[in-house]
């Protein structure tokens, strides 16, 4: 039982460390290389493009049993955003791009 507890504890610590390192590097200034330096400033919509995806729907009877499936195409748009961040230390501007699918 002790070995299992140690393995679980190490797994939790490893997951926490991976998340912390990911957050540190995502908020790191590319110019001065300091961690937790980027502060969100504003964002701008760069463009939109039409997208679609196919979803499989289940057809059920009154009892809730699946009697068939049907494919349906769902249309939406992909919004391209340009996000601006300013470094707290060196005041440089960093740009990150993000795509958001809206259905």
trRosetta pair geometry for C-beta under 8 A, 3 or more apart (Angstrom, degrees):
i j d omega theta_ij theta_ji phi_ij phi_ji
1 4 5.8 -56 -154 36 37 112
1 5 6.5 37 151 -20 68 106
2 5 5.7 -56 -151 35 33 112
2 6 6.4 32 153 -19 67 106
3 6 5.8 -55 -150 36 32 111
3 7 6.4 33 152 -19 66 106
4 7 5.7 -53 -147 36 32 112
4 8 6.4 32 154 -18 64 106
5 8 5.8 -54 -148 37 31 111
5 9 6.3 31 154 -19 65 107
6 9 5.7 -54 -146 38 31 112
6 10 6.3 30 155 -17 65 107
7 10 5.8 -55 -147 38 29 110
7 11 6.3 33 153 -22 63 107
8 11 5.6 -54 -148 35 31 114
8 12 6.5 31 154 -18 65 104
9 12 5.8 -53 -149 35 32 110
9 13 6.4 29 153 -16 65 107
10 13 5.7 -54 -145 39 32 111
10 14 6.2 35 155 -22 66 107
11 14 5.7 -54 -146 35 29 112
11 15 6.5 29 156 -18 63 105
12 15 5.9 -54 -148 36 30 110
12 16 6.4 30 154 -17 64 108
13 16 5.7 -56 -148 39 31 112
13 17 6.2 32 154 -21 65 107
14 17 5.7 -54 -146 36 30 112
14 18 6.4 31 156 -19 64 105
15 18 5.9 -54 -148 35 31 110
15 19 6.5 28 155 -16 64 107
16 19 5.9 -58 -149 38 30 109
16 20 6.2 29 155 -19 65 110
17 20 5.7 -56 -144 38 30 112
17 21 6.2 28 158 -17 65 107
18 21 6.0 -55 -145 38 28 108
18 22 6.4 31 154 -21 62 108
19 22 5.7 -57 -150 36 30 114
19 23 6.5 27 155 -16 65 105
20 23 5.9 -56 -149 37 31 108
20 24 6.3 34 153 -22 65 107
21 24 5.5 -52 -146 34 33 115
21 25 6.4 21 160 -11 66 107
22 25 6.3 -62 -146 41 27 101
22 26 6.2 23 158 -18 64 111
23 26 5.9 -59 -143 37 30 109
23 27 6.4 3 165 3 65 111
24 27 6.7 -81 -153 48 22 91
24 28 6.5 43 150 -53 63 104
24 35 4.7 -18 -164 -149 91 127
24 36 6.9 -50 -129 -43 64 81
25 28 5.2 -33 -144 -2 39 126
25 35 7.7 -45 -72 -118 36 97
27 35 6.7 67 89 -173 89 61
27 36 5.1 33 112 -106 129 38
27 37 6.7 151 148 36 82 50
27 38 4.9 -145 -159 41 65 99
28 33 6.6 -2 177 -157 108 43
28 34 6.9 -179 -148 89 70 31
28 35 5.2 -33 -96 -104 87 56
28 36 7.8 3 -81 -16 54 33
28 37 6.7 50 -144 28 33 102
28 38 7.3 -1 51 -14 12 109
29 32 4.9 14 98 47 133 84
29 33 6.5 -76 78 -26 81 14
29 34 5.4 19 28 47 114 76
29 37 4.2 -47 -28 84 110 137
29 38 5.9 160 -76 -58 71 83
29 87 4.2 52 -111 -111 135 123
29 89 6.8 -121 -4 44 161 108
29 90 6.5 139 164 31 156 113
29 92 6.7 110 -166 56 116 113
29 94 6.8 -152 -136 -42 64 138
30 33 7.5 21 -156 -76 20 57
30 94 6.1 127 16 -112 106 123
31 87 6.7 -100 47 -33 113 158
31 90 5.6 -123 98 84 123 152
31 92 4.4 60 13 29 155 165
31 94 7.9 -143 -10 -70 99 102
32 37 6.9 -145 70 -178 113 173
32 87 6.3 124 22 -177 118 154
32 89 5.5 -115 81 91 163 125
32 90 4.3 164 -38 -22 132 134
32 92 7.3 165 -14 12 96 125
34 37 4.3 90 91 -53 100 137
34 87 7.5 105 53 -161 109 114
34 89 5.4 58 34 8 153 153
37 87 4.9 8 146 -148 112 83
37 88 5.1 -136 -160 31 66 91
37 89 5.4 -51 -142 4 123 106
37 90 7.9 29 173 16 140 85
38 85 4.1 16 -172 162 109 136
38 86 7.3 135 -151 65 60 27
38 87 6.1 -41 -91 -93 57 58
38 88 7.7 -130 -69 -13 11 84
38 94 6.0 -58 -118 44 123 137
39 85 6.4 148 66 -163 33 80
39 86 5.5 -32 62 65 90 79
39 87 7.6 132 14 -122 82 11
39 88 5.7 88 -21 -61 117 91
40 83 7.0 -46 -137 -179 92 111
40 84 7.9 100 -164 85 53 54
40 85 5.8 -46 -98 -105 40 81
41 84 4.5 -54 63 105 117 97
41 85 6.0 172 -1 -112 93 22
41 86 4.9 82 -61 -14 123 102
41 93 7.4 -39 5 -130 157 95
42 83 7.9 -164 106 -149 33 56
42 84 5.5 7 58 49 66 113
43 81 5.2 7 178 -179 123 113
43 82 6.5 158 -159 80 70 47
43 83 4.5 -26 -102 -102 100 68
43 84 6.8 -174 -86 13 44 75
44 81 7.1 148 74 -159 38 66
44 82 4.8 -18 61 60 91 101
44 84 7.6 45 -4 -19 98 107
45 48 7.5 3 174 -47 115 90
45 79 6.2 -54 -139 -170 102 107
45 80 7.4 104 -166 76 59 56
45 81 6.0 -42 -103 -103 51 71
45 82 7.9 -176 -88 18 5 80
46 80 4.4 -60 65 105 107 102
46 81 6.6 166 4 -114 91 15
46 82 4.9 89 -51 -25 115 105
46 97 7.6 -25 3 -132 150 101
47 79 7.8 174 92 -152 41 47
47 80 4.7 11 55 42 80 119
48 77 5.0 -5 -170 -179 107 125
48 78 7.0 152 -156 75 55 49
48 79 5.5 -19 -101 -101 82 64
48 80 7.3 -154 -73 13 34 79
49 77 6.8 147 73 -158 32 74
49 78 5.2 -17 61 55 86 99
49 80 7.7 40 1 -21 98 108
50 75 6.8 -18 -167 -167 102 100
50 76 7.6 149 -156 88 59 35
50 77 5.9 -50 -102 -103 46 69
50 78 7.8 67 150 12 2 81
51 75 7.6 152 86 -157 45 54
51 76 5.5 -25 69 74 89 82
51 77 6.6 127 19 -129 86 17
51 78 4.9 70 -22 -30 130 103
51 101 6.4 -66 66 -133 150 101
52 73 5.4 13 176 -178 124 102
52 74 6.5 163 -156 81 72 44
52 75 4.9 -30 -99 -101 95 61
52 76 7.0 147 -93 23 44 69
53 73 7.4 165 85 -150 29 61
53 74 5.6 -16 62 57 78 94
53 76 7.7 -6 7 19 95 114
53 103 7.6 -52 30 -98 113 133
54 71 5.4 0 -176 -173 110 109
54 72 7.2 152 -154 75 62 33
54 73 5.5 -35 -96 -95 71 66
54 74 7.7 161 -99 14 21 76
55 71 7.2 155 80 -153 38 59
55 72 5.5 -24 64 64 88 86
55 73 8.0 153 18 -101 72 18
55 74 5.8 31 -3 -12 115 119
56 69 5.4 -4 -176 -176 103 122
56 70 7.4 147 -159 74 57 36
56 71 5.7 -34 -100 -96 64 69
57 69 6.7 150 78 -161 45 66
57 70 4.9 -24 64 65 98 89
57 71 7.5 167 17 -95 79 18
57 72 5.7 29 -11 0 121 118
58 66 4.9 -60 -170 -123 118 110
58 68 7.7 152 -160 89 54 41
58 69 5.7 -37 -104 -103 53 76
59 66 7.1 97 69 -157 50 65
59 67 5.5 -66 103 65 95 85
59 68 4.3 -3 49 67 122 87
59 69 6.6 -157 7 -83 86 21
59 70 6.0 73 -41 -13 108 107
60 64 5.5 -9 180 -149 133 33
60 65 6.3 148 -151 70 82 29
60 66 5.7 -50 -94 -93 77 47
60 67 6.6 128 -129 7 25 86
61 64 7.3 -57 69 8 63 17
61 65 5.5 -6 37 56 103 84
61 67 5.2 77 -38 -30 97 130
66 69 7.5 14 -177 -61 115 79
74 103 5.6 30 144 -159 122 122
75 103 7.7 148 95 -140 29 76
76 101 6.1 68 113 178 140 82
76 102 5.3 -173 -175 93 110 52
76 103 3.8 -72 -74 -98 141 56
77 101 7.8 172 91 -151 39 50
77 102 5.2 -7 60 58 81 102
78 99 5.6 -6 -177 -170 106 105
78 100 7.2 155 -159 76 56 41
78 101 5.4 -25 -103 -98 77 68
78 102 7.6 175 -89 18 27 73
79 99 7.2 152 78 -157 47 52
79 100 4.7 -17 60 61 99 96
79 101 8.0 -173 20 -80 72 20
79 102 6.2 41 -11 -9 109 116
80 97 6.7 -13 -172 -168 91 104
80 98 7.7 156 -156 82 48 43
80 99 5.7 -22 -101 -102 67 74
81 97 7.1 152 83 -158 54 54
81 98 4.8 -17 63 64 104 91
81 99 7.6 180 20 -84 76 24
81 100 6.5 34 -8 -4 116 110
82 95 6.0 -16 -174 -164 95 109
82 96 7.9 151 -161 78 49 38
82 97 5.9 -24 -105 -103 61 73
83 95 7.1 143 75 -158 48 55
83 96 4.9 -23 65 66 103 87
83 97 7.4 178 18 -89 81 21
83 98 6.1 35 -14 0 119 114
84 93 5.9 -21 -164 -166 101 106
84 94 7.4 142 -159 75 50 47
84 95 5.9 -23 -100 -100 64 71
85 93 7.2 143 75 -159 46 54
85 94 4.6 -24 66 64 99 98
85 95 7.7 -176 22 -79 77 24
85 96 6.7 32 -7 -1 116 107
86 91 6.3 -9 -176 -150 101 51
86 92 7.4 168 -150 82 58 32
86 93 5.8 -28 -98 -100 71 65
86 94 7.6 -179 -81 19 22 78
87 90 4.8 4 99 51 141 78
87 91 6.0 -91 69 -36 86 12
87 92 4.9 27 13 45 125 75
87 93 7.9 -122 0 -66 82 24
87 94 7.0 85 -46 -15 89 109
